[in-house]
Amino acid sequence: MTVEAILDGTWLRATEYITEVDGDTETMDLAFYRYNVEAESLQIFQLYEHAHLSTLLVEPTSSGFRWITGPLAPQLVFIRTQNGFEYCAAEEGHDTPSVQMSYTPA
């Protein structure tokens, strides 16, 4: 994952590459974060394969942030760790995340 400030610094572009063990890229997601002055909140625009676009609000948590998703949608949580951050996608009604990834700087 790479994150960089773009334009005048009011946008963050986060590019996530999920790779196979052999190093080939399996998927790529592109997310743009911006502070929405009118809504007084952080917003994300996520672009991912098969022409999908999600527009969500972001809510801070005590250890990171989460994307505010709709009812029955996976809850997406980003947690700061000592060496980077962890990403979890949890389905409603399940005790364990359906997807969990740890990111550390290269």
TORKOL-4160 file (C-alpha; in steps of 0.2 Angstrom, whole numbers, padded with zeros to 4 digits, m for minus):
106
<pt num="1" X="0000" Y="0000" Z="0000"/>
<pt num="2" X="0006" Y="0017" Z="m0004"/>
<pt num="3" X="m0002" Y="0034" Z="0002"/>
<pt num="4" X="0002" Y="0051" Z="m0004"/>
<pt num="5" X="m0005" Y="0068" Z="m0003"/>
<pt num="6" X="m0010" Y="0075" Z="m0020"/>
<pt num="7" X="m0016" Y="0092" Z="m0027"/>
<pt num="8" X="m0014" Y="0105" Z="m0014"/>
<pt num="9" X="m0013" Y="0092" Z="0000"/>
<pt num="10" X="m0032" Y="0092" Z="0003"/>
<pt num="11" X="m0033" Y="0074" Z="m0005"/>
<pt num="12" X="m0024" Y="0058" Z="0000"/>
<pt num="13" X="m0022" Y="0044" Z="m0013"/>
<pt num="14" X="m0020" Y="0027" Z="m0006"/>
<pt num="15" X="m0016" Y="0013" Z="m0018"/>
<pt num="16" X="m0017" Y="m0005" Z="m0012"/>
<pt num="17" X="m0010" Y="m0019" Z="m0021"/>
<pt num="18" X="m0014" Y="m0037" Z="m0016"/>
<pt num="19" X="m0001" Y="m0049" Z="m0023"/>
<pt num="20" X="0001" Y="m0067" Z="m0025"/>
<pt num="21" X="0016" Y="m0076" Z="m0016"/>
<pt num="22" X="0026" Y="m0076" Z="m0032"/>
<pt num="23" X="0024" Y="m0057" Z="m0033"/>
<pt num="24" X="0011" Y="m0055" Z="m0047"/>
<pt num="25" X="m0002" Y="m0042" Z="m0043"/>
<pt num="26" X="m0019" Y="m0050" Z="m0040"/>
<pt num="27" X="m0030" Y="m0035" Z="m0037"/>
<pt num="28" X="m0028" Y="m0016" Z="m0035"/>
<pt num="29" X="m0039" Y="m0004" Z="m0026"/>
<pt num="30" X="m0038" Y="0015" Z="m0027"/>
<pt num="31" X="m0045" Y="0026" Z="m0013"/>
<pt num="32" X="m0046" Y="0045" Z="m0012"/>
<pt num="33" X="m0048" Y="0053" Z="0005"/>
<pt num="34" X="m0054" Y="0071" Z="0007"/>
<pt num="35" X="m0061" Y="0082" Z="0021"/>
<pt num="36" X="m0078" Y="0087" Z="0017"/>
<pt num="37" X="m0081" Y="0104" Z="0024"/>
<pt num="38" X="m0100" Y="0104" Z="0022"/>
<pt num="39" X="m0102" Y="0088" Z="0031"/>
<pt num="40" X="m0087" Y="0092" Z="0043"/>
<pt num="41" X="m0081" Y="0074" Z="0040"/>
<pt num="42" X="m0068" Y="0064" Z="0031"/>
<pt num="43" X="m0074" Y="0055" Z="0016"/>
<pt num="44" X="m0068" Y="0041" Z="0005"/>
<pt num="45" X="m0070" Y="0037" Z="m0014"/>
<pt num="46" X="m0064" Y="0020" Z="m0017"/>
<pt num="47" X="m0062" Y="0013" Z="m0035"/>
<pt num="48" X="m0059" Y="m0006" Z="m0037"/>
<pt num="49" X="m0060" Y="m0019" Z="m0050"/>
<pt num="50" X="m0075" Y="m0023" Z="m0061"/>
<pt num="51" X="m0080" Y="m0004" Z="m0062"/>
<pt num="52" X="m0085" Y="m0002" Z="m0044"/>
<pt num="53" X="m0086" Y="0014" Z="m0034"/>
<pt num="54" X="m0089" Y="0017" Z="m0016"/>
<pt num="55" X="m0092" Y="0034" Z="m0007"/>
<pt num="56" X="m0092" Y="0032" Z="0012"/>
<pt num="57" X="m0089" Y="0043" Z="0027"/>
<pt num="58" X="m0074" Y="0039" Z="0038"/>
<pt num="59" X="m0076" Y="0039" Z="0057"/>
<pt num="60" X="m0061" Y="0040" Z="0069"/>
<pt num="61" X="m0059" Y="0027" Z="0083"/>
<pt num="62" X="m0048" Y="0026" Z="0098"/>
<pt num="63" X="m0035" Y="0016" Z="0088"/>
<pt num="64" X="m0038" Y="0021" Z="0070"/>
<pt num="65" X="m0053" Y="0024" Z="0059"/>
<pt num="66" X="m0067" Y="0014" Z="0051"/>
<pt num="67" X="m0077" Y="0016" Z="0035"/>
<pt num="68" X="m0096" Y="0020" Z="0039"/>
<pt num="69" X="m0104" Y="0007" Z="0028"/>
<pt num="70" X="m0123" Y="0003" Z="0027"/>
<pt num="71" X="m0133" Y="m0010" Z="0036"/>
<pt num="72" X="m0128" Y="m0028" Z="0033"/>
<pt num="73" X="m0112" Y="m0022" Z="0024"/>
<pt num="74" X="m0095" Y="m0027" Z="0030"/>
<pt num="75" X="m0088" Y="m0016" Z="0043"/>
<pt num="76" X="m0071" Y="m0010" Z="0038"/>
<pt num="77" X="m0059" Y="m0005" Z="0052"/>
<pt num="78" X="m0041" Y="0001" Z="0051"/>
<pt num="79" X="m0031" Y="0000" Z="0067"/>
<pt num="80" X="m0014" Y="0007" Z="0071"/>
<pt num="81" X="m0001" Y="m0005" Z="0076"/>
<pt num="82" X="0017" Y="m0003" Z="0083"/>
<pt num="83" X="0024" Y="m0007" Z="0065"/>
<pt num="84" X="0011" Y="m0001" Z="0053"/>
<pt num="85" X="m0008" Y="m0004" Z="0053"/>
<pt num="86" X="m0020" Y="m0018" Z="0052"/>
<pt num="87" X="m0036" Y="m0019" Z="0041"/>
<pt num="88" X="m0051" Y="m0030" Z="0046"/>
<pt num="89" X="m0067" Y="m0033" Z="0037"/>
<pt num="90" X="m0080" Y="m0040" Z="0048"/>
<pt num="91" X="m0097" Y="m0047" Z="0044"/>
<pt num="92" X="m0112" Y="m0043" Z="0055"/>
<pt num="93" X="m0116" Y="m0057" Z="0067"/>
<pt num="94" X="m0099" Y="m0065" Z="0065"/>
<pt num="95" X="m0086" Y="m0065" Z="0079"/>
<pt num="96" X="m0070" Y="m0066" Z="0068"/>
<pt num="97" X="m0066" Y="m0055" Z="0053"/>
<pt num="98" X="m0069" Y="m0062" Z="0036"/>
<pt num="99" X="m0053" Y="m0053" Z="0030"/>
<pt num="100" X="m0038" Y="m0047" Z="0040"/>
<pt num="101" X="m0022" Y="m0040" Z="0033"/>
<pt num="102" X="m0007" Y="m0032" Z="0042"/>
<pt num="103" X="0003" Y="m0018" Z="0033"/>
<pt num="104" X="0021" Y="m0014" Z="0038"/>
<pt num="105" X="0032" Y="m0002" Z="0029"/>
<pt num="106" X="0044" Y="m0010" Z="0016"/>
